């Protein structure tokens, strides 16, 4: 009896198929397996890219009012649905057909638009293009250039508007005290009630929107510091674009030392919307100005130097962004880890960096479980009830700490220190800052200082250098020439 041959050809010898048919079948099977592996790999890659895009854009689970109501366990109100969609709430990717339809419609309307409207249309188109572009290493450079172009167009629109209509009138507010804090929020969030409970002000209160029509100042006296609190009119949808005198209101906060964003407990989506309106007014909350230096030169193109790695910003993107702002020759020194958005902020040079607190009001109307869910979702700095005066003392302490105040006591030679009226300064301030605050000539006339407190090794220590950093409750005796 003939033995069967072993190996991969044994099935061929025991079948009626010819060798050609067998080879074709085997090749088809291998091709199918290869395709399945490629498809699986592609699916995995797409899922990974989608996850990265969500992280970059700040997108998470569905944040519609209906979804939040189920999540938080009480009825969430949604009275600004248009802005919600712009802020990314309930956002979805457009299909190719929808994108093409939008492009076609935009092309038809182009001829009807004025130059200013055309500029606005370009900005909207570019924003849509950025939102529809997947973020990864390959598209990082292109997205950076698009963002630079977008910033350039917005700046052009703002400057064009001011030339045409003149300077915005705004609200005239005289700064006073050791610092200025602005209460910012949508109408009927309880700003006026909070101001009255914290200060000596008498801001009008009503159970309807737009009770406050101008800026109402008050003074908070806390730990011997005098803090000016400003209650500004409630902003509405599109405030950054000028809706409802929004520009004038948002201009007030540019000069503030601290912004307190007040959010209604029944409208948690307001937090994201407030942040969006403030961002579009060229204000950056709870951020420090990036340590990036750009020096224009007359030749040699753009040269980039770094002291840290910037994985989200390569040399080509930096050169492309500068080119968008018509900077062809420059030396760039990057000392901070920055992305394209932060670098564009530095190039424009019109951004203000202000600390902020997120405070949720009307918390007394929720039960303990609802409060916990809201805190987990919004992660506010503090939850209060302005009406019931719940959490007001905690808020005062939080404001004092956020302003980074230190109290300094001055004394004359051979006399006791004045411990009743401290001089309020900021953390990190030095003897030079103290001298400048007292009198501009004190820096030149300074000989030395004797200090009692935490900033020295022993009480009464003689300090000769003006760059000596002061600490809270230091007692200082200045000696001048």
Residue, then its C-alpha position, 0 to 999 in steps of 0.5 A: x500500500x502506498x504511503x501518504x506523503x506528509x507536509x503541506x502538499x498532502x491534501x493536494x495528493x489526496x484530492x481530485x484538484x489539480x495543482x493550479x487549482x490548489x495554488x489558486x485556492x491557497x493564495x485566495x485564502x492567504x489574501x483573505x486572511x491578510x485583508x482581515x489583519x489589515x482591517x483589524x489593524x485599521x480599526x484599531x488605529x482609527x479608534x486610537x486616533x478618535x480617542x486622541x482627537x477627543x482628548x485634544x478637543x476636550x470632547x467627552x461623553x454627551x453633555x446635552x441638558x437631557x443627558x446631564x439631567x439623568x447623570x446628575x439626578x435633577x432637571x438641568x436647564x438649557x437656555x443657550x442651546x446655540x452657544x452650547x453647540x458651538x462650545x462642543x456640547x452634543x457635537x458630531x462629525x459631519x458627513x462628506x455630503x453635509x460638508x459638500x452641501x455647506x461648501x456649495x451653499x457658502x459659494x452661492x452666498x459669497x457674492x452677496x456678502x460685504x467685505x466684513x461679512x466675508x471675513x466672518x465667513x472665512x473665520x467660520x469656514x476655517x473653524x469648521x475645517x479645523x474641527x473636522x481635521x483629525x489631530x495626529x502627528x501628520x496633521x499637527x503642522x497643518x492644524x498649527x498653520x490653520x490656527x495661525x491663519x484663524x488668529x490673523x483673520x480674527x485680529x484683522x476683523x477686530x482692528x477693522x471693526x474698531x477703525x470703522x466704528x471707533x473705540x468701544x465706549x465700555x464701562x468707566x470703573x475706577x480701581x481702588x483697594x489692594x486688588x480688583x475682583x470681578x463677578x462674571x456670569x449669565x443673568x440671574x445667577x445671583x451675582x448681586x446677592x453675593x456682592x451684597x452679602x460680601x461687601x458694603x454694596x447695595x446692588x439691586x436684586x430681582x427675580x428676573x434677568x438683567x437686574x444689573x445694567x451697569x457695573x456695581x462696585x463694593x469693598x470686601x475687607x478681609x484680613x486687613x486687606x481691602x478688595x474691590x468687588x465688581x458686579x458686572x451685567x450678566x453676559x449673553x450668548x455671543x458676548x465676545x462678538x458684542x451681543x448685549x454689550x458683551x464686549x464692554x462687560x468683558x473689557x472690564x475683566x481684562x484689568x481685574x486681578x481675579x475673576x469669579x465665574x458664578x454658575x447656576x447649579x441648575x445650568x452647569x453648562x454655563x461653565x464651558x460657555x463662560x470659558x469660551x466667551x472669556x477665551x474669545x476676548x483674548x483672556x487666558x484663565x488660570x494660565x501663566x504667560x509662556x516663556x517664549x522670546x521672539x526677537x525680529x532680525x534683518x536676515x538669516x530667516x527664522x532660527x529656533x532654540x529650545x531649553x525644553x522639548x516641545x512634542x506638539x510644536x516642531x520647527x516647521x510649524x513655528x516657521x509657518x506660524x511666524x510666516x502667517x504673521x509676516x515675520x520672515x526673520x527672527x530668533x525664537x527661544x522657547x523655554x516652556x513646553x508650549x503647543x501651537x495655540x500658546x505660541x500663537x498667543x505669544x506672537x499676537x502679544x495681546x493676551x491677558x493672563x488672569x487667575x479665576x475661581x469657579x463658584x456654583x450658586x443655589x446649592x441649597x436647592x439640591x440634596x446631598x446626592x445631587x450636590x456630590x454628582x454636580x461637584x464630580x461633574x463640574x469640579x468647582x472651587x466652591x459651592x455656595x448659596x448666596x441667598x442663604x449665605x452658605x459658604x460665604x466665609x469660605x469664599x472670602x478665604x478662597x479669594x484672599x488665597x487666590x490673590x496671593x496676598x502677603x501682609x507686611x508691617x513697617x516700623x520706624x527706627x527705634x520705634x514699635x511696628x504698626x501692626x494695625x495697618x499692614x501694607x498688602x503686597x503679593x507673594x514673590x514681591x521683594x524689597x525693591x517692589x516694596x520700595x517702589x510702592x512706597x516711593x520711586x526714589x527709595x530704590x536709589x536711596x536704599x542702604x539696607x533693611x532690618x527684617x523680623x519674620x519668616x523671610x530671614x534666619x533670625x529676627x532683626x537680620x540686616x539685609x543689603x540686597x533689594x532682591x530679597x523675597x518677603x514673606x507674609x507678616x514680615x516686619x521691615x525697618x528701612x534704612x535710607x542714605 
